[in-house]
Amino acid sequence: MASSCSYLPKHSSFQNHSISTNNVTSILSFFFLIFIPIHVLPVIVSSTSYQDGATNDLFFELLKKEAVERLYELGKVSDAHGYLERTFQSPASVTASKVIGAWMEDAGLRTWVDNMGNVHGRCDGLNPSEKALLIGSHLDTVIDAGLFDGPLGIISSISAMKLLNRTDRITKLRRPVEIIAFSDEEGVRFQTTFLGSAAIAGVLPVSTLDVHDKNGVSVKGALRQNSLEIDEESLLLLKYDPESVWGYIEVHIEQGPVLEATGLPVGLVEGIAGQARLKVTM
Ligand SMILES: *[C@@H]1O[C@H](CO)[C@@H](O)[C@H](O)[C@H]1NC(C)=O
């Protein structure tokens, strides 16, 4: 659930009076304008259905200018001097969570932080009980990380929702859309990966809560230092019922050389690498 986009759900029916969640995906794809050469631009612009001058300006303002500014702003939120480092529940991670939460609210989303430190922003649209489209990525980083690894997926989705908000479309979505900024994907602090998304998927072993970092602080203890209480019961409550989820999209920077080598601006992946960490005692 955490590293890259694995699957774009197919949209079934479309009615003119409401905005389909597909608009979110087309807006997200517009976001790639940041990275693509200018000659590709007309193709993408014409593939979105509601273009006029004013909307175009708003697209550039929110999806390009502001989003890029935010990537650089978040890239400065670091526990280290001179390079980017944000590990699970570190001071910089907490600051980043607050910044992200404020951006979600600015986009018109209802926000909360769950007991594993994941930051959520949701809008219900027309049918609050429909299955939700989840969009997300991770807010933690590796040591000496790049700007885009994680934040790209968070910021692009917030920008997409903000555009829907500013064009009055956010309340007309046919299903809820929820952005989740996961608290841990990289596993740098505890040598465990996916603390945030594994909790939401319901696959995080309870024993992980007692794993210690190199200073002897447990996962539970790190959360408690930031006033988040987690135990077996509250961990179970974090699990999302698969029946309540329609699909999950993640925009992620490519971590290999393929797109760059082939000159392609964007790709849809068919599968992603799984990560496992094993400790072997000899
Ligand atoms: C858009 O977001 C703002 C917060 O920035 C909120 O006050 C407003 O109600 C939202 N508009 C819609 C249509 O949801």
Ligand as a Chemical Component Dictionary entry (heavy atoms), coordinates in Angstrom:
data_LIG
# 
_chem_comp.id                   LIG 
_chem_comp.type                 NON-POLYMER 
_chem_comp.pdbx_formal_charge   0 
_chem_comp.three_letter_code    LIG 
# 
loop_
_chem_comp_atom.comp_id 
_chem_comp_atom.atom_id 
_chem_comp_atom.alt_atom_id 
_chem_comp_atom.type_symbol 
_chem_comp_atom.charge 
_chem_comp_atom.model_Cartn_x 
_chem_comp_atom.model_Cartn_y 
_chem_comp_atom.model_Cartn_z 
_chem_comp_atom.pdbx_ordinal 
LIG C1 C1 C 0 -13.242 25.376 0.332  1  
LIG O1 O1 O 0 -12.285 25.411 1.349  2  
LIG C2 C2 C 0 -12.479 26.454 2.280  3  
LIG C3 C3 C 0 -11.292 26.393 3.222  4  
LIG O2 O2 O 0 -10.141 26.866 2.555  5  
LIG C4 C4 C 0 -13.803 26.274 2.979  6  
LIG O3 O3 O 0 -14.025 27.351 3.885  7  
LIG C5 C5 C 0 -14.906 26.230 1.956  8  
LIG O4 O4 O 0 -16.132 25.939 2.591  9  
LIG C6 C6 C 0 -14.634 25.166 0.908  10 
LIG N1 N1 N 0 -15.606 25.250 -0.165 11 
LIG C7 C7 C 0 -16.299 24.216 -0.585 12 
LIG C8 C8 C 0 -17.195 24.450 -1.741 13 
LIG O5 O5 O 0 -16.223 23.134 -0.051 14 
# 
loop_
_chem_comp_bond.comp_id 
_chem_comp_bond.atom_id_1 
_chem_comp_bond.atom_id_2 
_chem_comp_bond.value_order 
_chem_comp_bond.pdbx_ordinal 
LIG C1 O1 SING 1  
LIG C1 C6 SING 2  
LIG O1 C2 SING 3  
LIG C2 C3 SING 4  
LIG C2 C4 SING 5  
LIG C3 O2 SING 6  
LIG C4 O3 SING 7  
LIG C4 C5 SING 8  
LIG C5 O4 SING 9  
LIG C5 C6 SING 10 
LIG C6 N1 SING 11 
LIG N1 C7 SING 12 
LIG C7 C8 SING 13 
LIG C7 O5 DOUB 14 
# 
